[in-house]
Amino acid sequence: MELQFEYGKGMITAKLPDSTDVFVPGETVADPPCLPQDWDSLYAATKRSVQNPVGMEPLSKLAHRGSTVTIIIPDIVKGGLQATAHRRVSIRVILDELYAAGVEKKDILLIFSNGLHPRTNPDEMLKILGEALFNEFYPSGQITSHDSEDYENLVDLGTTPRGDAVLMNRQVYESDIAILIGHVQGNPYGGYSGGYKHCATGITHWRSIATHHVPAVMHQQDFTPVSTHSLMRHKFDEIGQHMEARMGKKFFCCDAVLDTGSRQIEIWSGYAKEMQPLSWKMADRRTYVPWAKKKYDVVVFGMPQDFHYGDGMGTNPIQLMQALSAQVIRHKRIMSERCVYIAFSACDGFFNDARWPYAREVYEIFQKNGNVLPDMDAYGAAFGQRQDYIDKYRFAGAFHPYHGFSMMSCGHIAEMNTAAIYIVGAKEPGWARGMGLKTRATLEEALADAKKKYVGDNPNILALPRTFRLSAVHLCMADEPYRG
């Protein structure tokens, strides 16, 4: 059979054995039906949720004239940009509820919770919010992006009972009402976005991130395959609840369970501790798909140049490793013990130095001083305090330098759980080989080598076309469904 896979800035066609199984999220197995996607229907459904929150009072009772409100919004990495995306609908509903309760517009601040991601710029704010919301709040200076290095706008809350450092955004801490807009969408880090993951990563500091995005947490057996009962997930919950305890208030969450096209399936509001498990019931149905009837020896997919974290994600060798590992984390349940990955990647040495300015230096350190990626964790704190890279994060649209070390912690998971990984179509294959990956010019060559060395003459092959262009699922064996 012939299939098209993501590759560089386009697609590449490859011929696979006719016995190959193919999975496309949302198509091979349909998602649960989404809500009607017209504005009025989604507004009404969101309003019902907001007016009937789980585990806490509605905004009509929490808010009043004089209340200060922060609305915390995920950055552009997640959630969809369509006119009826959850962020746009839920913010409008929440604003209407606040205004009806007497809150004045001047007392509302919209904060993008980018964490260690590049700070959200005005163009991205406009794309996410749409013209109406953007023009309502931006000219008056009421839209901002979290700056994890602005120490005048951070509050040190000490540590959780486990000993994890918690620093958070001061504007959120000091507001009377803090509202988290979230997406319950499959994520290799702790199962889902939204809920406490949102505040534990989005409005905090690299020292907090360094308590969970590290080898000591990510290389535990409970991390792969992904689930909502890993140590990482527990840490998210503990950090979020520690924030609430120190603030003296609960976050008011409004989370949407999303489908493959980032359309709302269900909407849940309220106290994250009680609301998260309820939202996960439907999210599990969409995300953990009990489909495979056999374990797979070879998994084939393509990697575009520009996806998820931005342009260069599929060519920057450090980000490429994270993307490979994300597939392992999602699909470990259906992988054989000898599983081999074959991925198409242009791998041409494009680091995107503006977005990841530290990556070349980190790559060179790995070539000289690291035998495996976990060795690099020793450099994380030093890079996390590099002022040259911090300035680029704060003022020039770059990732925070510590983010690269969280990527490397994840990147090692591919090596931990596969017999081999082949990169096919690399224009400068040395970059892939520098990360411990095998390189071949064609799929046929890679498959022939894998058969000879690892998987035998008749391997079970799974193809995942468009796996990075669609909101992914976590595949399970048909007779072993995930039970939360």
C-alpha positions as CSV (number, residue, x, y, z in Angstrom):
1,M,0.0,0.0,0.0
2,E,1.0,3.6,-0.5
3,L,0.6,6.2,2.2
4,Q,1.4,9.8,2.6
5,F,3.3,10.9,5.7
6,E,4.2,14.4,7.1
7,Y,7.7,15.4,6.1
8,G,9.4,18.8,6.2
9,K,6.9,21.5,4.9
10,G,4.8,19.0,3.0
11,M,4.1,15.3,2.6
12,I,6.1,12.3,1.4
13,T,4.7,9.1,-0.2
14,A,6.0,5.7,0.9
15,K,5.1,2.2,0.0
16,L,4.5,-0.2,2.9
17,P,3.5,-3.9,3.0
18,D,-0.2,-4.5,2.4
19,S,-0.4,-6.1,5.8
20,T,0.3,-2.8,7.5
21,D,-2.4,-1.5,9.8
22,V,-3.2,2.2,9.7
23,F,-4.6,4.4,12.4
24,V,-5.7,8.0,12.0
25,P,-7.1,9.8,15.1
26,G,-10.8,10.6,14.8
27,E,-11.2,8.6,11.6
28,T,-10.1,5.0,12.2
29,V,-12.2,5.1,15.4
30,A,-14.7,7.9,15.6
31,D,-14.5,10.4,18.5
32,P,-17.5,10.7,20.8
33,P,-19.9,13.2,19.2
34,C,-19.1,16.8,19.8
35,L,-21.6,19.5,20.8
36,P,-23.3,21.5,18.1
37,Q,-20.7,23.9,16.9
38,D,-22.7,27.0,16.3
39,W,-22.0,29.9,18.6
40,D,-25.4,30.0,20.3
41,S,-25.4,26.3,21.2
42,L,-21.9,26.4,22.5
43,Y,-22.6,29.6,24.5
44,A,-25.7,28.0,26.1
45,A,-23.8,24.8,27.0
46,T,-20.9,26.7,28.4
47,K,-23.2,29.0,30.4
48,R,-25.0,25.9,31.9
49,S,-21.6,24.6,33.0
50,V,-20.4,27.9,34.4
51,Q,-23.6,28.5,36.3
52,N,-23.6,25.0,37.8
53,P,-19.9,24.5,38.9
54,V,-18.8,21.3,40.6
55,G,-17.6,21.7,44.2
56,M,-17.9,25.5,44.6
57,E,-20.2,28.5,44.3
58,P,-21.0,30.0,40.9
59,L,-19.5,33.2,39.8
60,S,-22.8,35.0,40.5
61,K,-22.1,34.4,44.2
62,L,-18.3,34.7,44.2
63,A,-18.2,38.0,42.3
64,H,-19.5,41.4,43.1
65,R,-18.8,45.1,42.4
66,G,-15.2,45.7,43.3
67,S,-14.0,42.1,42.8
68,T,-10.7,41.8,40.9
69,V,-10.6,38.9,38.4
70,T,-7.8,37.2,36.5
71,I,-8.7,34.9,33.6
72,I,-5.8,32.6,32.8
73,I,-5.7,31.3,29.2
74,P,-3.6,28.6,27.6
75,D,-1.1,29.8,25.0
76,I,-1.3,29.0,21.2
77,V,0.1,25.5,21.6
78,K,-3.3,24.1,22.6
79,G,-7.0,24.4,22.1
80,G,-7.9,25.4,18.5
81,L,-8.2,28.8,16.8
82,Q,-11.7,28.5,15.3
83,A,-14.3,31.1,15.9
84,T,-16.1,28.8,18.3
85,A,-13.0,27.5,20.1
86,H,-13.5,26.9,23.8
87,R,-11.3,29.8,24.9
88,R,-13.4,32.4,22.9
89,V,-16.8,31.0,24.0
90,S,-15.9,30.4,27.6
91,I,-14.3,33.8,28.1
92,R,-17.4,35.6,26.7
93,V,-19.7,33.5,28.9
94,I,-17.5,34.2,32.0
95,L,-17.3,38.0,31.2
96,D,-21.1,38.1,30.9
97,E,-21.5,36.4,34.3
98,L,-19.0,38.7,35.9
99,Y,-20.6,41.8,34.5
100,A,-24.1,40.6,35.6
101,A,-22.6,40.2,39.2
102,G,-21.4,43.8,39.2
103,V,-17.7,43.3,38.3
104,E,-16.4,46.2,36.3
105,K,-14.4,45.8,33.2
106,K,-11.4,47.7,34.6
107,D,-11.0,45.0,37.3
108,I,-10.5,42.1,34.9
109,L,-7.1,41.0,33.5
110,L,-6.6,38.3,30.9
111,I,-3.3,36.4,31.4
112,F,-1.8,33.9,28.9
113,S,-0.3,31.1,30.9
114,N,2.7,30.3,28.6
115,G,4.9,29.1,31.5
116,L,8.3,28.4,29.9
117,H,6.9,28.6,26.4
118,P,7.5,31.8,24.4
119,R,5.5,34.6,25.8
120,T,2.3,35.2,23.8
121,N,2.7,38.1,21.5
122,P,-0.1,40.4,20.3
123,D,-0.5,38.6,16.9
124,E,-1.0,35.3,18.8
125,M,-3.4,37.0,21.3
126,L,-5.5,38.2,18.4
127,K,-5.5,34.7,16.7
128,I,-6.5,33.0,20.0
129,L,-9.1,35.6,21.2
130,G,-10.6,36.9,18.0
131,E,-11.0,40.6,17.1
132,A,-13.9,41.3,19.5
133,L,-12.2,40.1,22.7
134,F,-8.8,41.4,21.7
135,N,-10.0,44.9,20.9
136,E,-12.1,44.9,24.1
137,F,-9.1,44.4,26.4
138,Y,-5.8,44.9,24.7
139,P,-5.9,48.7,24.1
140,S,-6.5,49.2,27.8
141,G,-3.5,47.0,28.8
142,Q,-5.7,44.3,30.2
143,I,-4.1,41.4,28.3
144,T,-0.7,40.1,29.3
145,S,1.5,37.1,29.1
146,H,3.0,35.4,32.1
147,D,6.7,36.2,32.6
148,S,8.3,33.5,34.7
149,E,11.4,35.7,35.2
150,D,9.6,38.9,36.4
151,Y,10.4,38.5,40.1
152,E,8.3,41.6,41.0
153,N,5.3,39.7,39.7
154,L,6.0,36.3,41.3
155,V,5.1,35.1,44.8
156,D,7.2,32.4,46.5
157,L,4.8,30.1,48.2
158,G,7.4,27.8,49.8
159,T,7.0,24.1,49.1
160,T,4.4,21.5,49.0
161,P,4.4,18.8,51.7
162,R,6.4,16.7,49.3
163,G,9.0,19.4,49.1
164,D,8.3,20.8,45.6
165,A,9.0,24.5,45.1
166,V,5.9,26.6,44.3
167,L,6.3,30.1,42.8
168,M,3.3,31.7,41.0
169,N,2.1,34.7,39.2
170,R,1.4,37.6,41.7
171,Q,-1.5,39.0,39.7
172,V,-3.3,35.7,39.9
173,Y,-2.3,35.3,43.6
174,E,-3.6,38.7,44.6
175,S,-6.9,38.7,42.5
176,D,-10.1,38.0,44.3
177,I,-11.2,35.5,41.7
178,A,-8.8,33.4,39.6
179,I,-10.4,31.6,36.6
180,L,-8.6,28.9,34.7
181,I,-9.7,28.2,31.1
182,G,-8.5,24.7,30.2
183,H,-8.6,21.9,27.6
184,V,-9.1,18.3,28.6
185,Q,-7.1,17.0,25.7
186,G,-4.7,14.0,25.5
187,N,-1.2,14.9,26.7
188,P,1.9,12.7,27.2
189,Y,2.7,14.7,30.3
190,G,0.3,13.4,33.0
191,G,-2.6,12.3,30.7
192,Y,-4.4,15.6,30.1
193,S,-4.0,19.3,29.8
194,G,-6.4,21.5,31.9
195,G,-7.2,21.3,35.6
196,Y,-4.2,21.6,37.9
197,K,-1.7,20.9,35.1
198,H,-2.7,24.3,33.8
199,C,-1.6,26.3,36.8
200,A,1.2,24.0,37.8
201,T,3.0,24.6,34.5
202,G,1.5,27.8,33.0
203,I,1.8,30.5,35.7
204,T,4.8,29.3,37.6
205,H,8.6,29.3,37.5
206,W,11.3,27.0,36.2
207,R,12.2,25.9,39.7
208,S,8.7,24.6,40.0
209,I,8.8,22.9,36.6
210,A,12.1,21.3,37.7
211,T,10.2,19.3,40.4
212,H,8.3,17.3,37.8
213,H,9.7,17.6,34.2
214,V,12.9,15.8,35.2
215,P,14.3,12.3,34.8
216,A,13.5,11.3,38.4
217,V,9.8,11.7,37.6
218,M,9.6,11.1,33.9
219,H,11.7,7.9,33.8
220,Q,9.6,6.1,36.4
221,Q,7.6,3.1,35.4
222,D,4.3,5.0,36.0
223,F,5.1,7.6,33.4
224,T,5.1,5.4,30.3
225,P,2.5,4.6,29.1
226,V,0.7,7.8,29.9
227,S,-2.0,7.8,32.5
228,T,-3.6,10.1,35.0
229,H,-2.2,8.3,38.0
230,S,1.6,9.0,37.5
231,L,3.8,10.8,40.0
232,M,3.9,13.7,37.6
233,R,0.1,14.0,37.7
234,H,0.1,13.8,41.5
235,K,2.7,16.6,41.6
236,F,0.5,18.8,39.3
237,D,-2.4,18.3,41.7
238,E,-0.3,19.0,44.8
239,I,1.2,22.2,43.4
240,G,-2.2,23.5,42.3
241,Q,-3.8,22.7,45.6
242,H,-0.9,24.3,47.4
243,M,-1.5,27.5,45.4
244,E,-5.1,27.4,46.4
245,A,-4.3,26.9,50.1
246,R,-1.9,29.8,50.1
247,M,-4.2,32.1,48.1
248,G,-7.1,31.3,50.4
249,K,-9.3,30.6,47.4
250,K,-10.1,27.9,44.9
251,F,-9.4,28.3,41.2
252,F,-12.6,28.5,39.2
253,C,-12.0,26.2,36.3
254,C,-13.8,26.0,33.0
255,D,-12.5,23.0,31.0
256,A,-13.7,21.6,27.7
257,V,-13.2,17.9,26.7
258,L,-12.0,18.3,23.1
259,D,-12.1,16.0,20.1
260,T,-9.6,15.5,17.3
261,G,-10.5,18.8,15.7
262,S,-10.4,20.7,19.1
263,R,-14.2,20.8,19.2
264,Q,-16.1,20.7,22.5
265,I,-17.5,17.3,23.5
266,E,-18.3,18.3,27.1
267,I,-17.7,21.4,29.3
268,W,-17.0,21.2,33.0
269,S,-16.6,24.0,35.5
270,G,-15.8,24.3,39.1
271,Y,-13.2,23.1,41.7
272,A,-10.5,21.2,39.9
273,K,-10.0,18.6,42.7
274,E,-13.6,17.4,42.2
275,M,-14.2,18.4,38.6
276,Q,-11.1,16.8,37.0
277,P,-12.1,13.2,37.6
278,L,-15.5,13.9,36.2
279,S,-14.2,15.5,33.0
280,W,-11.7,12.6,32.6
281,K,-14.5,10.1,32.2
282,M,-15.5,11.4,28.8
283,A,-11.9,12.3,27.9
284,D,-10.9,8.7,28.5
285,R,-13.5,7.6,26.0
286,R,-12.1,9.9,23.4
287,T,-8.4,9.6,24.2
288,Y,-7.6,6.0,25.4
289,V,-8.7,4.0,22.3
290,P,-8.9,0.2,22.8
291,W,-8.3,-0.8,19.2
292,A,-5.1,-2.9,18.6
293,K,-5.6,-6.7,18.3
294,K,-1.9,-7.4,18.2
295,K,1.3,-5.8,19.5
296,Y,3.3,-3.9,16.9
297,D,7.0,-4.5,16.0
298,V,7.4,-1.5,13.7
299,V,5.7,1.9,14.0
300,V,6.0,4.3,11.0
301,F,5.1,8.0,11.0
302,G,6.2,11.3,9.5
303,M,7.4,14.4,11.3
304,P,6.7,17.8,9.8
305,Q,9.1,20.7,10.3
306,D,6.5,22.9,12.0
307,F,4.1,21.6,14.7
308,H,3.1,21.8,18.3
309,Y,6.0,23.9,19.8
310,G,6.7,25.7,16.5
311,D,8.7,25.9,13.4
312,G,11.8,23.6,13.8
313,M,10.0,21.1,16.1
314,G,10.7,18.3,13.6
315,T,14.2,19.3,12.6
316,N,15.8,20.6,15.8
317,P,17.4,17.4,17.2
318,I,16.4,18.1,20.8
319,Q,12.8,18.8,19.9
320,L,12.8,15.9,17.5
321,M,13.7,13.5,20.3
322,Q,10.8,14.8,22.4
323,A,8.4,14.3,19.6
324,L,9.6,10.7,19.1
325,S,9.2,10.0,22.8
326,A,5.7,11.5,22.9
327,Q,4.7,8.8,20.4
328,V,6.2,6.1,22.7
329,I,4.5,7.5,25.7
330,R,1.1,7.4,23.9
331,H,1.6,4.0,22.2
332,K,3.6,1.9,24.6
333,R,0.6,-0.3,25.4
334,I,0.5,-1.6,21.8
335,M,4.3,-1.9,21.2
336,S,6.1,-5.2,21.3
337,E,9.2,-5.6,23.4
338,R,11.3,-5.4,20.3
339,C,9.5,-2.5,18.7
340,V,11.3,-0.3,16.2
341,Y,10.3,3.2,15.2
342,I,10.8,4.5,11.7
343,A,10.2,8.3,11.2
344,F,10.4,10.5,8.2
345,S,12.2,13.8,9.0
346,A,13.9,16.4,6.9
347,C,16.4,16.7,9.8
348,D,18.4,19.4,7.9
349,G,20.0,21.2,10.9
350,F,17.3,23.8,11.2
351,F,17.4,24.6,14.9
352,N,15.3,27.8,14.7
353,D,17.8,29.7,16.8
354,A,15.3,32.5,17.5
355,R,12.8,30.1,19.1
356,W,15.3,27.8,20.8
357,P,18.5,30.0,21.2
358,Y,20.1,27.7,23.7
359,A,19.6,24.4,21.7
360,R,22.9,24.5,19.7
361,E,25.0,25.0,22.8
362,V,23.1,22.2,24.6
363,Y,23.5,19.9,21.7
364,E,27.3,20.5,21.6
365,I,27.5,19.8,25.4
366,F,25.7,16.5,24.8
367,Q,28.1,15.5,22.1
368,K,31.1,16.2,24.4
369,N,29.9,15.4,27.9
370,G,26.8,13.2,27.7
371,N,26.5,9.5,27.1
372,V,22.7,9.5,27.5
373,L,20.2,12.3,27.6
374,P,19.6,12.0,31.4
375,D,23.3,13.2,31.9
376,M,22.2,16.6,30.7
377,D,20.0,17.2,33.7
378,A,23.1,18.2,35.6
379,Y,23.3,21.4,33.4
380,G,19.6,22.4,33.8
381,A,19.9,24.8,36.8
382,A,22.9,26.6,35.2
383,F,21.0,27.1,31.9
384,G,17.9,28.1,33.8
385,Q,19.8,31.1,35.2
386,R,21.6,32.1,32.0
387,Q,20.6,35.8,31.6
388,D,21.4,35.9,27.9
389,Y,18.9,33.2,27.2
390,I,16.4,34.5,29.8
391,D,16.4,37.9,28.1
392,K,15.5,36.2,24.8
393,Y,12.6,34.4,26.6
394,R,11.3,37.6,28.1
395,F,11.7,39.9,25.2
396,A,12.4,38.1,21.9
397,G,9.9,35.3,21.6
398,A,12.1,32.4,22.7
399,F,11.5,29.4,24.9
400,H,12.9,29.7,28.4
401,P,16.3,27.9,28.6
402,Y,15.2,25.4,31.2
403,H,12.5,24.2,28.8
404,G,15.1,22.4,26.7
405,F,16.0,20.2,29.7
406,S,12.5,19.2,30.2
407,M,12.5,18.2,26.5
408,M,15.6,16.1,27.0
409,S,14.2,14.3,30.0
410,C,11.3,13.3,27.8
411,G,13.5,12.6,24.8
412,H,15.3,9.8,26.5
413,I,12.1,7.8,26.8
414,A,12.3,6.8,23.2
415,E,15.6,5.2,23.8
416,M,14.4,3.5,26.9
417,N,11.4,1.8,25.2
418,T,12.5,0.9,21.6
419,A,14.9,-1.5,20.1
420,A,16.0,1.1,17.5
421,I,14.8,4.3,15.9
422,Y,15.4,5.1,12.2
423,I,15.2,8.5,10.7
424,V,14.4,8.3,7.0
425,G,15.0,11.2,4.5
426,A,17.4,13.2,6.7
427,K,19.0,15.9,4.6
428,E,21.9,16.2,7.1
429,P,21.7,12.8,8.9
430,G,24.6,13.7,11.3
431,W,22.2,15.6,13.5
432,A,20.0,12.5,14.0
433,R,23.0,10.3,14.5
434,G,24.3,12.7,17.1
435,M,21.2,11.9,19.2
436,G,21.8,8.1,18.9
437,L,19.3,7.5,16.0
438,K,19.9,5.4,13.0
439,T,19.6,6.9,9.5
440,R,18.6,5.5,6.2
441,A,17.8,7.1,2.9
442,T,14.5,5.2,2.3
443,L,11.8,3.4,4.2
444,E,12.7,0.2,2.4
445,E,16.3,0.3,3.6
446,A,15.2,1.1,7.2
447,L,12.7,-1.7,7.2
448,A,15.1,-4.2,5.7
449,D,17.7,-3.4,8.4
450,A,15.1,-3.6,11.2
451,K,14.0,-7.0,9.9
452,K,17.6,-8.3,9.8
453,K,18.5,-7.0,13.3
454,Y,15.4,-6.7,15.4
455,V,12.0,-7.8,14.3
456,G,12.4,-10.7,11.9
457,D,10.9,-11.3,8.5
458,N,7.2,-10.8,9.2
459,P,6.8,-7.9,11.7
460,N,3.5,-6.4,12.6
461,I,3.6,-2.9,11.2
462,L,1.5,0.1,12.3
463,A,1.4,3.3,10.2
464,L,0.4,6.6,11.8
465,P,-0.1,9.1,9.0
466,R,-0.9,12.7,10.1
467,T,-0.1,11.8,13.7
468,F,1.3,15.3,14.4
469,R,-1.3,17.3,12.5
470,L,-4.2,15.9,14.5
471,S,-4.9,15.8,18.3
472,A,-3.5,12.5,19.2
473,V,-5.0,9.5,21.0
474,H,-3.4,7.0,23.4
475,L,-3.8,3.6,21.7
476,C,-4.6,0.5,23.8
477,M,-5.1,-3.1,23.2
478,A,-8.7,-4.0,22.2
479,D,-9.0,-6.4,25.1
480,E,-7.3,-4.1,27.6
481,P,-9.2,-0.8,27.7
482,Y,-7.9,1.9,30.0
483,R,-9.9,2.2,33.1
484,G,-8.7,5.5,34.4
